[in-house]
Amino acid sequence: MRATAWALGEATAVSSEIAAVRIRDLDHPVWPTAVTLPGTRRIRPREVDLTGWGCLVLTERARDLTERGANPGTLLAYGGSAPAGGAKAQASVCNALRDVLDSAGLSGESDVRPSSLRHWAGRSYCQQGATIQAVARHLGHRSLDATAEDIALDWDHDPADELDPWAVDL
């Protein structure tokens, strides 16, 4: 389930969305390339592409679940008894993502959290040339400021402010 949670996080899902994604949310039951994320109170529902690795992971997960008798309503990354998308399910997903970060040796980094995965995905999308508006839609944000904060984009920074006019060597 850790790989499944990570694959959905790479696709910009927040932890409560990861816990609520079902087989039917994949764009194709055999070879998914995208997933429809359900959104939350603060995040808009959206369809997002999976990474190449995410396609492989979710293909295997959906196949495994289906072979064991799962139906389209079966959750992909959460198997507990608490409501999907609820606080306990979200905590379970956060723990899975944190386990991966710990295994990667990132547990000592104070600024690395489970949400850092989706922020990294948004930042990568921006660095590939997407506008801040496109990144906001990709992350499901309603605010460009929230998007900029999540991807560490200092859009209000003017590099000219750093120039010291008195430091010029004449």
Phi and psi in degrees as a GROMACS rama.xvg file:
@    title "Ramachandran Plot"
@    xaxis  label "Phi"
@    yaxis  label "Psi"
@TYPE xy
-61.5643  -44.306  ARG-2
-63.3217  -40.0558  ALA-3
-63.8027  -45.9494  THR-4
-60.9492  -41.9739  ALA-5
-64.9634  -43.3087  TRP-6
-60.4583  -40.5076  ALA-7
-71.8282  -34.9818  LEU-8
-64.211  -39.3642  GLY-9
-61.5037  -25.755  GLU-10
-87.7206  9.12741  ALA-11
84.264  14.5204  THR-12
-71.2241  139.833  ALA-13
-81.9933  164.533  VAL-14
-58.5102  -38.9658  SER-15
-69.3815  -30.4275  SER-16
-69.2801  -42.7547  GLU-17
-56.0247  -43.031  ILE-18
-69.4081  -16.337  ALA-19
-105.7  -7.28431  ALA-20
-71.8192  134.15  VAL-21
-116.528  166.369  ARG-22
-53.8415  -41.5939  ILE-23
-64.6799  -14.676  ARG-24
-80.5912  -10.9786  ASP-25
-75.9573  145.286  LEU-26
-70.3633  -20.5896  ASP-27
-148.417  132.093  HIS-28
-71.4092  -20.2287  PRO-29
-102.775  -41.5573  VAL-30
-135.9  78.5119  TRP-31
-71.8516  141.345  PRO-32
-123.277  -9.22962  THR-33
-148.245  162.52  ALA-34
-139.704  142.657  VAL-35
-92.1231  119.306  THR-36
-93.6744  137.86  LEU-37
-74.9665  -16.6677  PRO-38
78.8199  175.221  GLY-39
-141.987  -169.71  THR-40
-60.2553  -34.3985  ARG-41
-103.827  -16.4617  ARG-42
-115.876  132.602  ILE-43
-74.8541  146.25  ARG-44
-63.3048  149.35  PRO-45
-165.284  160.111  ARG-46
-105.251  129.709  GLU-47
-130.501  151.731  VAL-48
-76.4286  149.47  ASP-49
-91.4928  153.412  LEU-50
-70.7349  166.706  THR-51
-56.5286  -44.229  GLY-52
-65.0922  -40.7137  TRP-53
-60.7856  -38.3378  GLY-54
-58.5807  -46.6756  CYS-55
-62.8906  -46.3367  LEU-56
-62.3323  -47.1364  VAL-57
-73.8747  -27.4559  LEU-58
-61.717  -48.9407  THR-59
-64.2308  -42.0315  GLU-60
-64.8858  -46.3112  ARG-61
-63.8339  -40.9389  ALA-62
-62.9306  -46.9714  ARG-63
-60.2184  -46.5605  ASP-64
-63.5897  -42.8468  LEU-65
-64.3054  -41.4141  THR-66
-63.0429  -24.9449  GLU-67
-94.5446  12.9812  ARG-68
94.2951  11.8316  GLY-69
-67.9631  156.5  ALA-70
-114.838  175.374  ASN-71
-58.3157  -21.0905  PRO-72
-86.6306  1.24961  GLY-73
-71.544  134.674  THR-74
-68.5349  143.304  LEU-75
-85.7873  -40.5193  LEU-76
-119.596  6.46486  ALA-77
-140.283  128.644  TYR-78
-120.492  11.6885  GLY-79
-78.8741  -179.94  GLY-80
-95.0408  -12.7343  SER-81
-71.52  157.901  ALA-82
-58.117  136.375  PRO-83
-60.3377  134.813  ALA-84
83.3453  -7.5313  GLY-85
-79.5446  179.707  GLY-86
-61.3284  -42.7557  ALA-87
-68.2579  -40.3408  LYS-88
-65.2289  -42.2346  ALA-89
-61.6556  -42.7104  GLN-90
-63.212  -38.1716  ALA-91
-61.8466  -43.8867  SER-92
-66.2348  -43.7656  VAL-93
-58.4175  -40.9189  CYS-94
-63.4734  -40.1603  ASN-95
-63.5045  -44.7905  ALA-96
-66.3515  -39.8792  LEU-97
-63.8445  -37.6346  ARG-98
-59.6527  -40.8194  ASP-99
-65.9456  -44.9357  VAL-100
-61.4323  -40.5159  LEU-101
-63.001  -44.0879  ASP-102
-62.1798  -29.5078  SER-103
-84.1268  -0.0580248  ALA-104
81.3161  19.843  GLY-105
-101.268  6.53512  LEU-106
-66.5273  -23.2458  SER-107
-83.7345  -7.16882  GLY-108
-83.1857  114.97  GLU-109
-66.1721  -25.1176  SER-110
-98.2314  8.83415  ASP-111
-106.233  119.196  VAL-112
-131.922  170.593  ARG-113
-54.1343  -36.0108  PRO-114
-68.9023  -16.461  SER-115
-60.2347  -28.2721  SER-116
-61.8884  -49.4946  LEU-117
-69.8253  -32.3198  ARG-118
-66.2853  -40.2466  HIS-119
-60.7496  -42.7573  TRP-120
-62.5689  -41.8366  ALA-121
-65.7388  -41.1379  GLY-122
-62.8047  -41.9608  ARG-123
-61.6891  -41.3788  SER-124
-62.0615  -41.6724  TYR-125
-63.6489  -44.303  CYS-126
-67.479  -18.8085  GLN-127
-83.3399  0.0137485  GLN-128
110.091  2.08609  GLY-129
-69.2628  144.43  ALA-130
-71.6845  163.319  THR-131
-61.9105  -33.2791  ILE-132
-65.7575  -42.4198  GLN-133
-65.5772  -39.0659  ALA-134
-65.0934  -40.9382  VAL-135
-59.8084  -45.1367  ALA-136
-63.3231  -40.712  ARG-137
-61.727  -39.7688  HIS-138
-83.6627  -12.0732  LEU-139
82.5637  15.6886  GLY-140
-78.5204  150.402  HIS-141
-98.9877  -8.59828  ARG-142
-126.445  131.133  SER-143
-70.0958  -32.6245  LEU-144
-64.333  -42.6681  ASP-145
-63.4424  -38.3473  ALA-146
-63.4815  -49.1229  THR-147
-59.1707  -41.1775  ALA-148
-64.2357  -44.6326  GLU-149
-63.75  -34.5081  ASP-150
-100.015  10.6719  ILE-151
57.5695  44.4365  ALA-152
-103.105  114.834  LEU-153
-90.3991  76.6423  ASP-154
-69.3063  -21.311  TRP-155
-95.0472  10.1541  ASP-156
-92.8276  127.632  HIS-157
-104.558  113.795  ASP-158
-56.744  -24.7247  PRO-159
-65.0535  -23.3836  ALA-160
-64.095  -22.2087  ASP-161
-84.8193  -14.2123  GLU-162
-76.0936  132.4  LEU-163
-100.976  106.659  ASP-164
-62.1512  -19.3909  PRO-165
-89.0269  -5.00261  TRP-166
-93.3571  4.71469  ALA-167
-73.872  130.269  VAL-168
-86.4893  113.281  ASP-169
